[in-house]
Amino acid sequence: MNVLSHISDIIIPLLLFYIVGYGVVSRVKVYEAFLTIWTKEVLHVFLEVVRVENKQNGKFEYGAIFIGMSEMDASRIETYGTIQNMNV
């Protein structure tokens, strides 16, 4: 288990460096964000803005896709979705 911890300590920063590097090289508008989900947990993610709309009230509406998230956070969301689907 200790070996996995050391491997993840190396892999996660490399993955984040790759995501940011990809955004810089391909000139994609990549943003780092900390999102609070319905369980009040905070997820560290990277987003690419794919749509911006200027609304009549002077506000903007954005559409984005996730381009980076830790495996642990992705698994957590998947687990919550599975539990929610079982309760329906």
Secondary structure, DSSP 8 states (H G I E B T S, - for coil): -HHHHHHHHHHHHHHHHHHHHHHHHTT--EEEEEEE-TTS-EEEEEEEEEEEEE-TTS-EEEEEEEEEE-HHHHHHHHHHHHHHHHH-
